[in-house]
Amino acid sequence: MIGIDATHAWAAVWTPQDPGQFEWLGLDPTNDQMIDERYIVVGRGRDYADVPPLRGIIYTDSEHSVIDVAVDVVPYSDPIEGDFSHA
């Protein structure tokens, strides 16, 4: 996938399914595919200004500072077993 290690956005459309039922349908134009379990939502917004990956002020001593960011995603297994449906 082109955007696998890069921040990018995709679109979600509220679509009718069975009579009276609706579902969000995710579309990733960067990679020309539908959204599936490989995608992780970290923010929702109308455009980039609503959910930038970095917000705020960074103070540095250099005019040529560069921020490098990487994210590693690993499967999560909950060490605590039990029914938490009431929470």
Secondary structure, DSSP 8 states (H G I E B T S, - for coil): -TTTTS----EEEEEE-STT-EEEEEEETTTTEE--TT-------SSGGGS-SS-S----S-TT--------------SS-S--TT-
